[in-house]
Amino acid sequence: MPLSSIVFYLCFMKKELVNTLRDFNRFYTTVLGVVNNHILESDYSLTEARIIYEVNEQEGITARAIKEKLQIDEGYMSRMVAKLVKQGILKKNQSKEDKRIFALALTAKGRQIAADINRQSDEQVKSLVKHLDTKEREQLAGLIMQVKQLLEKGNAEK
């Protein structure tokens, strides 16, 4: 096969992959309902819900750690934390060792919101795959794990 044909094929495949990934992203963000700026018919944006999730999963995590994990702007993260604190969802506990560091924790209200969002998210996924039989569900789970591993491989190299 001539080199020009190989180059054309590789460029075409890259474009196809880009189009396929972008198409899937549009499909899945619509399924999740994040296009409406709120997730799971809640009062919270996807970013706010993720912050709540991260604090729920790792009480005492810092805003900086969440910012790095989610790869979001520091100012935006600061505004989101301030908003969630003002709403009584998060509380900030100042470190005894370093007064500049604040560990985040959920309030009772925040824990209830986290539980509600997790329950709604579980129900959404169950509804999305309810038409699949056991073999298809296992196949889907395997494909999702494979996609995640392939995409994480690129992040590990950075």
Contacts in CASP RR format, 6 or more apart in sequence:
PFRMAT RR
TARGET T0000
AUTHOR 0000-0000-0000
METHOD contacts of the structure
MODEL  1
MPLSSIVFYLCFMKKELVNTLRDFNRFYTTVLGVVNNHILESDYSLTEAR
IIYEVNEQEGITARAIKEKLQIDEGYMSRMVAKLVKQGILKKNQSKEDKR
IFALALTAKGRQIAADINRQSDEQVKSLVKHLDTKEREQLAGLIMQVKQL
LEKGNAEK
29 35 0 8 1.000
31 124 0 8 1.000
31 128 0 8 1.000
32 39 0 8 1.000
32 46 0 8 1.000
32 124 0 8 1.000
33 39 0 8 1.000
33 40 0 8 1.000
34 45 0 8 1.000
34 46 0 8 1.000
37 45 0 8 1.000
38 44 0 8 1.000
38 45 0 8 1.000
39 45 0 8 1.000
39 46 0 8 1.000
39 49 0 8 1.000
39 117 0 8 1.000
40 49 0 8 1.000
40 117 0 8 1.000
40 120 0 8 1.000
40 121 0 8 1.000
40 124 0 8 1.000
41 120 0 8 1.000
42 49 0 8 1.000
42 113 0 8 1.000
42 116 0 8 1.000
42 117 0 8 1.000
42 120 0 8 1.000
44 52 0 8 1.000
44 113 0 8 1.000
44 117 0 8 1.000
47 70 0 8 1.000
47 72 0 8 1.000
47 76 0 8 1.000
47 80 0 8 1.000
48 80 0 8 1.000
48 83 0 8 1.000
48 84 0 8 1.000
49 117 0 8 1.000
50 66 0 8 1.000
50 70 0 8 1.000
51 66 0 8 1.000
51 70 0 8 1.000
51 77 0 8 1.000
51 80 0 8 1.000
51 81 0 8 1.000
51 84 0 8 1.000
51 90 0 8 1.000
52 84 0 8 1.000
52 89 0 8 1.000
52 90 0 8 1.000
52 106 0 8 1.000
52 110 0 8 1.000
52 113 0 8 1.000
52 114 0 8 1.000
52 117 0 8 1.000
53 114 0 8 1.000
53 117 0 8 1.000
53 118 0 8 1.000
54 61 0 8 1.000
54 66 0 8 1.000
54 69 0 8 1.000
54 70 0 8 1.000
55 61 0 8 1.000
55 66 0 8 1.000
55 90 0 8 1.000
55 104 0 8 1.000
55 105 0 8 1.000
55 106 0 8 1.000
55 114 0 8 1.000
56 106 0 8 1.000
56 111 0 8 1.000
56 114 0 8 1.000
56 118 0 8 1.000
59 103 0 8 1.000
59 104 0 8 1.000
59 105 0 8 1.000
59 106 0 8 1.000
60 93 0 8 1.000
60 103 0 8 1.000
60 104 0 8 1.000
60 105 0 8 1.000
61 103 0 8 1.000
61 104 0 8 1.000
62 101 0 8 1.000
62 102 0 8 1.000
62 103 0 8 1.000
62 104 0 8 1.000
63 77 0 8 1.000
63 78 0 8 1.000
63 81 0 8 1.000
63 102 0 8 1.000
63 104 0 8 1.000
66 77 0 8 1.000
66 104 0 8 1.000
67 73 0 8 1.000
67 74 0 8 1.000
67 77 0 8 1.000
70 77 0 8 1.000
81 90 0 8 1.000
81 92 0 8 1.000
81 104 0 8 1.000
84 90 0 8 1.000
85 91 0 8 1.000
85 92 0 8 1.000
87 109 0 8 1.000
88 107 0 8 1.000
88 109 0 8 1.000
88 110 0 8 1.000
89 106 0 8 1.000
89 107 0 8 1.000
89 109 0 8 1.000
89 110 0 8 1.000
89 113 0 8 1.000
90 104 0 8 1.000
90 105 0 8 1.000
90 106 0 8 1.000
90 107 0 8 1.000
90 110 0 8 1.000
91 104 0 8 1.000
91 105 0 8 1.000
91 106 0 8 1.000
91 107 0 8 1.000
92 102 0 8 1.000
92 103 0 8 1.000
92 104 0 8 1.000
93 102 0 8 1.000
93 103 0 8 1.000
93 104 0 8 1.000
93 105 0 8 1.000
94 101 0 8 1.000
94 102 0 8 1.000
95 101 0 8 1.000
95 102 0 8 1.000
95 103 0 8 1.000
106 113 0 8 1.000
106 114 0 8 1.000
129 137 0 8 1.000
129 140 0 8 1.000
132 140 0 8 1.000
END
